[in-house]
């Protein structure tokens, strides 16, 4: 990650508000995530955070399994990354 990218992400965090950022940062990181399924290189930072918050709000073991199973073809076919 370049310093310029880090600066733009920090600026994006500041715009989102403290409550949303704190909620996002309190969650333990996992193996995969919703934004990886949508193509993390194609998403803006705001959308990335929105997907993280959506995951936090709707977390369940079932959701984790769904994300994990959907990740397999994304990785094998090379979709979503550039």
GROMACS elastic network, one bead per residue, 0.5 to 0.9 nm:
[ bonds ]
;  ai    aj funct       b0    kb
    1     4     6  0.82817   500
    1     5     6  0.63461   500
    1     6     6  0.67728   500
    2     5     6  0.52359   500
    2     6     6  0.63205   500
    2     7     6  0.87027   500
    3     7     6  0.61035   500
    3     8     6  0.86678   500
    4     7     6  0.51129   500
    4     8     6  0.63108   500
    4     9     6  0.86894   500
    5     8     6  0.52126   500
    5     9     6  0.62124   500
    5    10     6  0.86280   500
    6     9     6  0.51160   500
    6    10     6  0.61203   500
    6    11     6  0.85697   500
    7    10     6  0.51238   500
    7    11     6  0.61554   500
    7    12     6  0.85464   500
    8    11     6  0.50577   500
    8    12     6  0.61438   500
    8    13     6  0.86835   500
    8    45     6  0.86866   500
    9    13     6  0.61803   500
    9    14     6  0.86828   500
    9    45     6  0.66067   500
    9    46     6  0.88877   500
   10    13     6  0.50008   500
   10    14     6  0.63164   500
   10    15     6  0.88103   500
   11    14     6  0.51496   500
   11    15     6  0.65159   500
   11    16     6  0.89740   500
   12    15     6  0.52398   500
   12    16     6  0.65065   500
   12    45     6  0.68489   500
   12    46     6  0.68278   500
   13    16     6  0.52205   500
   13    17     6  0.70076   500
   13    18     6  0.81949   500
   13    20     6  0.88830   500
   13    21     6  0.66188   500
   13    45     6  0.86122   500
   13    46     6  0.82338   500
   13    49     6  0.86374   500
   14    17     6  0.59221   500
   14    18     6  0.73970   500
   14    21     6  0.83565   500
   15    18     6  0.87081   500
   16    19     6  0.83394   500
   16    20     6  0.65622   500
   16    21     6  0.68498   500
   16    46     6  0.78853   500
   16    49     6  0.87779   500
   17    20     6  0.58558   500
   17    21     6  0.63892   500
   17    22     6  0.87530   500
   18    21     6  0.51751   500
   18    22     6  0.59725   500
   18    23     6  0.85458   500
   19    22     6  0.52286   500
   19    23     6  0.62077   500
   19    24     6  0.86576   500
   20    23     6  0.51830   500
   20    24     6  0.62432   500
   20    25     6  0.87080   500
   20    49     6  0.86941   500
   20    53     6  0.76131   500
   21    24     6  0.51185   500
   21    25     6  0.61438   500
   21    26     6  0.86056   500
   21    49     6  0.83343   500
   22    25     6  0.51509   500
   22    26     6  0.60638   500
   22    27     6  0.89468   500
   23    26     6  0.53765   500
   23    27     6  0.69689   500
   23    53     6  0.75318   500
   23    56     6  0.80607   500
   24    27     6  0.58509   500
   24    28     6  0.89945   500
   24    49     6  0.75553   500
   24    52     6  0.66275   500
   24    53     6  0.61521   500
   24    56     6  0.74752   500
   25    28     6  0.77143   500
   25    29     6  0.88237   500
   27    30     6  0.89006   500
   27    56     6  0.73947   500
   29    32     6  0.82944   500
   29    33     6  0.87832   500
   30    33     6  0.70644   500
   31    68     6  0.80731   500
   32    35     6  0.85281   500
   32    36     6  0.67471   500
   32    37     6  0.85034   500
   32    64     6  0.86552   500
   32    67     6  0.72364   500
   32    68     6  0.67841   500
   32    71     6  0.73727   500
   33    36     6  0.54852   500
   33    37     6  0.70034   500
   33    51     6  0.83178   500
   33    52     6  0.75152   500
   33    55     6  0.79449   500
   33    64     6  0.84756   500
   33    67     6  0.66995   500
   33    68     6  0.82034   500
   33    71     6  0.84938   500
   34    37     6  0.53555   500
   34    38     6  0.68048   500
   34    48     6  0.85278   500
   34    51     6  0.60752   500
   34    52     6  0.70738   500
   34    54     6  0.86566   500
   34    55     6  0.71421   500
   34    67     6  0.67334   500
   35    38     6  0.50841   500
   35    39     6  0.63092   500
   35    40     6  0.54932   500
   35    43     6  0.77316   500
   35    47     6  0.81071   500
   35    48     6  0.58400   500
   35    49     6  0.86413   500
   35    51     6  0.60375   500
   35    52     6  0.74465   500
   36    39     6  0.51745   500
   36    40     6  0.50301   500
   36    41     6  0.85000   500
   36    48     6  0.89889   500
   36    71     6  0.77727   500
   36    74     6  0.85623   500
   36    80     6  0.68585   500
   36    81     6  0.82329   500
   37    40     6  0.74692   500
   37    67     6  0.78449   500
   37    70     6  0.72338   500
   37    71     6  0.63091   500
   37    74     6  0.68102   500
   37    79     6  0.84209   500
   37    80     6  0.66259   500
   38    41     6  0.88226   500
   38    42     6  0.77675   500
   38    43     6  0.76266   500
   38    79     6  0.88849   500
   38    80     6  0.62373   500
   39    42     6  0.54263   500
   39    43     6  0.66519   500
   39    74     6  0.89268   500
   39    79     6  0.71384   500
   39    81     6  0.58185   500
   39    82     6  0.84752   500
   40    43     6  0.53052   500
   40    44     6  0.81801   500
   40    48     6  0.73983   500
   40    80     6  0.64715   500
   40    81     6  0.67818   500
   40    82     6  0.89491   500
   41    44     6  0.81345   500
   41    80     6  0.69707   500
   41    81     6  0.59564   500
   41    82     6  0.64144   500
   42    80     6  0.75167   500
   42    81     6  0.81062   500
   42    82     6  0.84459   500
   43    46     6  0.81346   500
   43    47     6  0.62105   500
   43    48     6  0.63706   500
   44    47     6  0.54453   500
   44    48     6  0.63162   500
   44    49     6  0.89121   500
   45    49     6  0.63186   500
   45    50     6  0.86420   500
   46    49     6  0.52399   500
   46    50     6  0.62124   500
   46    51     6  0.87561   500
   47    51     6  0.61773   500
   47    52     6  0.85899   500
   48    51     6  0.53250   500
   48    52     6  0.64010   500
   48    53     6  0.88327   500
   49    53     6  0.62031   500
   49    54     6  0.85500   500
   50    53     6  0.51135   500
   50    54     6  0.60999   500
   50    55     6  0.86277   500
   51    55     6  0.61755   500
   51    56     6  0.86346   500
   52    55     6  0.51293   500
   52    56     6  0.63097   500
   52    57     6  0.87239   500
   53    57     6  0.60830   500
   53    58     6  0.85604   500
   54    57     6  0.51502   500
   54    58     6  0.61706   500
   54    59     6  0.82329   500
   55    58     6  0.52691   500
   55    59     6  0.54806   500
   55    60     6  0.88211   500
   55    63     6  0.82880   500
   56    59     6  0.52546   500
   58    63     6  0.77983   500
   59    62     6  0.82650   500
   59    63     6  0.63028   500
   59    64     6  0.74681   500
   60    63     6  0.51246   500
   60    64     6  0.63891   500
   60    65     6  0.87654   500
   61    64     6  0.50403   500
   61    65     6  0.63083   500
   61    66     6  0.86985   500
   62    65     6  0.51302   500
   62    66     6  0.62183   500
   62    67     6  0.86759   500
   63    66     6  0.50144   500
   63    67     6  0.61550   500
   63    68     6  0.85033   500
   64    67     6  0.52069   500
   64    68     6  0.60931   500
   64    69     6  0.86066   500
   65    68     6  0.50099   500
   65    69     6  0.60576   500
   65    70     6  0.84995   500
   66    69     6  0.52191   500
   66    70     6  0.61083   500
   66    71     6  0.85249   500
   67    70     6  0.51224   500
   67    71     6  0.60542   500
   67    72     6  0.89792   500
   68    71     6  0.50933   500
   68    72     6  0.67904   500
   69    72     6  0.56293   500
   69    73     6  0.79117   500
   70    73     6  0.63256   500
   70    74     6  0.69097   500
   71    74     6  0.50891   500
   71    75     6  0.61561   500
   71    76     6  0.85877   500
   72    75     6  0.53345   500
   72    76     6  0.61238   500
   72    77     6  0.85041   500
   73    77     6  0.57074   500
   73    78     6  0.79578   500
   73    79     6  0.80764   500
   74    77     6  0.54471   500
   74    78     6  0.57367   500
   74    79     6  0.50140   500
   74    80     6  0.67200   500
   74    81     6  0.87466   500
   75    78     6  0.50877   500
   75    79     6  0.66687   500
   75    80     6  0.82513   500
   75    81     6  0.86311   500
   76    79     6  0.80209   500
   78    81     6  0.64538   500
   78    82     6  0.84385   500
   79    82     6  0.81179   500
